[in-house]
Amino acid sequence: MQSNQFWKKKTTELRFLTQYAQKQQTVIDFKSFNQAILKLKKEILYQQIDKTAELSETSNFAQTRYANTGHPVSYSYQRYDLQRIDLDWLQALYFTQANKQYNDGLFLASGMSAVAALFTVFSQQNWSNVQFSPIPHFETRLLAQRFFNTIDCDQADKQFSSNKDILWLDSSSLLWPKFPEYSSSIRLIVVDSTCVEPNSPHIQHWLLKAQHLNCRCVVISNWIHSG
């Protein structure tokens, strides 16, 4: 039997999703919850198709704004420069603020494509060392070792080092190291937030730590990534 707190949370989630569908789904048990999720998924997908099916891949008038489910998009050629606009990414996706700092976001095909893109940037910038939290997601470490052998990767213990180019906190790690109090050479902090909820207070904590160290922060997950 699920707790009242569990159902309260699930009802809140369904209420949020319903803004992208036609009507509220009734939930009384786990079976009806699964049925409600499937119905909402269908309605959301149908609405997306209805709004976007007639859009061509190439805009007729260069960079053009188009209505879309949720926030509008803009593009001249979808596979080249498609972007969501008029959107505060941190607020919309992680329910937090950037303390008046610039923030932006991107959709990629998968979480691992975001990881690969980041390591490509590291290589191009000649950032030569990445320190992971203990036992990061195995695919992340494998990708780094197999395709970016010019980048040295190690793992922190209870404390991240202050003299690495990149600090990489993976929320799947059994231990999340403390960030240093000062930055001697840190260029970027990456947080793989896949194993925490989008509205987790940990997100705000990590952003504040990056701000304290005067470092950019990239937050990624297997469903979205934003920085």
N, C-alpha and C positions, 0 to 999 in steps of 0.2 A: 504493500500500500504506500502510495506517495504522500508526502507531507503537504500540509496546506501551503507552506512556503513555496514548494515546488510548483503547485498548480497556480499560485498567484503569479509566479514568474512566467509560466507558460502562457497564461491569459494575457499578460502584458506584451509578450512577444507576438501573440496572434493579433492583438489590437494594433500593434505597430505595423505588421504586415498587411492588415486589412486596408490601410490607407492606399495601398497599391492595387486593391481588388474592389469588388462591388459590395460585399456584405460581410458582416461578422459571422464567424463560424462558432457553433455551440460545442463546448467541450465539457464532458461529464466524467470521462475516464480516458485511459491511455489509448484505447481503440479509437474513440471519437477524436482524440487529439491527432492521431496519425491521419485519419480521414480528413480532418480540417486542414492539415498541412498540405496534403495532396491537392485538395480543392483550391487552396490559395495559390499553390504553385501553378496549377493550370490557368487560373484567372490572370495571374500576373504575366505569364508567358503569352497568353492570348492578347492581352492589352499591349504588350511590347511589340508583338508581331503586327497588330493592327496599326500602331503608330509609326512603325519603321519599315514595313514591307515595301512601301512605294518609294523609299529613298534610294537613290542610286549611290554607288560607291564613290563616284566623282561628283563634286558639287558643280552646278552650272555657273556659279558666280564666285569662283575662287573660295576664300574662307567664308563659310556661311553658317549662320546659326539656325538650328532646327529644334523644334519641340521634341521632347522625349519623356518617357516615364520618369517621374522624379524631376531632375534638373535637366536643362537643355544641353545639347551638344553642339560642337562646332567643328567643321572640317572642310578641307578642300579635296582631300582624297583620304577615305576612311582609314586605309592601312598605313597611311603616312603620318597624318597629323590629327586624328580624331581625339577630341578632349571634351570632358565635361566642364561646363563653365557656370559661373555664378554659384559656386559651391565652396563652403568652408569644409575642407576634407576632414580635418580633425574633429570638428563638431559633428558632422554628419555620420562619420564612420566610427569614431572612438568616444564621442560624447564628452569631449574635453576641448580646452583652448590652448593656443600657442603663445599666450602672454604677449600679444601684439607682435610676435615674430612672424616672418613670412613662412607659409606652409603651402604645399601643393601635393598632388597625388597622381597616380597612374594606375590604370588597370592593365594587367598582363595576363597571359594565357594560364599561368599557374604560379604557385609560390616558388617553385624551383626555377622558373624562367626569371623571376625577380632576383633570386640568388645569383644566377649566372650573369645577369646584367650588371649586378653590383661588382662581382669579381672581375668582369671585363673592364669596368671603370678603374678598379684598383690597379689592374695591370697597366692600363694606358697612362695612369698618373704616376706609375713607378712607386706605388705604395707597397712595400715589400714584406710587411708582416701583419698578420691578423691573429688576435688572441680571442679564442672562443671561451665561453663558459664550459664547465666540465661536461663531457659527453654530450655534445650537441647532436642534433638530428643527423643520423649517419649519412644521408644523401648529401647534405650540405658539405660535410667534411670530405666525402668521397669526390664530389665534383671539384672542390678546391684542389685536392691532391692530384687528381687525374688530368685536369685541363689547365691548371695554373701553377705549374711547378716552379715558377720564378717567385712565387709568394710563399713565404715561410709561415706556417700555421702551428700554433701551440695552444695549450689550454691553461686557463687560470685555475687557481685553487679557490681560496676564500676571498681573494682580493685581485681585481684587475690591475695590470701594470700601467704606469703612467707614460711609459716610453715606447708604446706600440703605435703603429699607424692607425689600426682599426681595432676597436673593441666590439666583440660580437656576443651579445647576450641572447641565448636561445632559451625560450621559456620552457622547452622540453627538458632542459638540464635539471638534474636532481638538486643541484646547488646553484643559486644565482649569486655570483661574487659581488662584493661591494665595489662601487666605482671609486677611483682615487679622488683625493681632495684637490689635486691640481693636475694640469696636463702639461707634460713636457714635450710630447710630440704627437699627441692624438689628433688625427685629422677627421675622424668620423666615428660615430657610435651607431651600430646597427642592432635593432631589437627584432628578433623573430617572435612575434606575439601570438603565434598560432595556438598555444596552449593556455591562453588566458582569454576571458571574455572581452569583447570590444569596449565595454564600459568599465573595465577593471581599473581601480585606482592606481594599479601598477603602471599603466600607460602614462598618466600624468607625472608620476614619480620619475620615470625614466626620462621624460622630456625635460623636467626640471633639472635632473642631474646633468644632462647634456648642456643645458643653458648655463649651469654653474661652471662647467668646464669650457664654456665658449666653443662648443663643438656642434656641428650639424648632427642631426639624428634622423635615421631612416627607420621607419616602423613597417614591417612586412608581416604577412600571414599567408596561409594557403588559400584564403578566399579574397583577400584584398591587400594592397600595400600602399602606403602613404608616407610622405616624409615632410 
